[in-house]
Amino acid sequence: MELPDRLLTVQDLAEYLGVPATTLYQWRYRREGPRGFRVGRHIRYQRTDVAEWIEHQIENANQ
């Protein structure tokens, strides 16, 4: 069984998107950001979910 790429932490994603980590927590609370899930008490993101969310943002910006 092949494992997917390493999951992103909140800090990883914040750095990638160029936003503060608090923004990600706000988006999560408002259900606006990329889909994340809990691993214990930590939030993690799959790279494919982040890529899909970014594509959706681009599509909505071009409307």
C-alpha positions as CSV (number, residue, x, y, z in Angstrom):
1,M,0.0,0.0,0.0
2,E,1.4,3.4,-1.0
3,L,0.9,6.3,1.3
4,P,-0.1,9.7,0.0
5,D,2.1,12.7,0.3
6,R,2.7,14.0,3.8
7,L,-0.3,15.8,5.3
8,L,-0.1,19.6,5.8
9,T,-0.2,21.2,9.2
10,V,-1.9,24.5,9.8
11,Q,1.5,26.2,9.7
12,D,2.5,24.4,6.5
13,L,-0.7,25.6,4.8
14,A,-0.5,29.1,6.2
15,E,3.0,29.5,4.8
16,Y,2.0,28.0,1.5
17,L,-1.0,30.4,1.1
18,G,0.8,33.3,2.6
19,V,-1.8,33.9,5.3
20,P,-1.6,33.9,9.1
21,A,-2.5,30.6,10.8
22,T,-5.3,32.5,12.6
23,T,-6.9,33.0,9.2
24,L,-7.1,29.3,8.6
25,Y,-8.7,28.8,11.9
26,Q,-11.3,31.5,11.1
27,W,-12.0,29.9,7.7
28,R,-12.4,26.5,9.3
29,Y,-14.9,28.0,11.8
30,R,-16.8,29.6,9.0
31,R,-16.4,26.6,6.7
32,E,-14.8,28.7,4.0
33,G,-11.3,27.2,3.7
34,P,-10.0,24.0,2.4
35,R,-11.3,20.8,3.9
36,G,-9.3,19.8,7.0
37,F,-9.7,17.0,9.5
38,R,-8.5,16.2,13.0
39,V,-5.7,13.8,13.9
40,G,-6.1,13.7,17.6
41,R,-6.2,17.3,18.6
42,H,-4.3,18.5,15.5
43,I,-5.8,19.7,12.2
44,R,-4.3,18.3,9.0
45,Y,-5.0,19.0,5.3
46,Q,-4.6,16.7,2.3
47,R,-2.7,18.3,-0.6
48,T,-5.4,17.2,-3.0
49,D,-8.1,18.9,-0.9
50,V,-6.1,22.1,-0.9
51,A,-5.5,22.0,-4.6
52,E,-9.2,21.5,-5.3
53,W,-10.1,24.4,-3.0
54,I,-7.6,26.7,-4.8
55,E,-9.1,25.7,-8.1
56,H,-12.5,26.5,-6.8
57,Q,-11.3,29.9,-5.6
58,I,-9.8,30.7,-9.0
59,E,-13.0,29.6,-10.8
60,N,-15.1,31.9,-8.5
61,A,-12.8,34.8,-9.0
62,N,-13.2,34.6,-12.8
63,Q,-17.0,34.8,-12.7
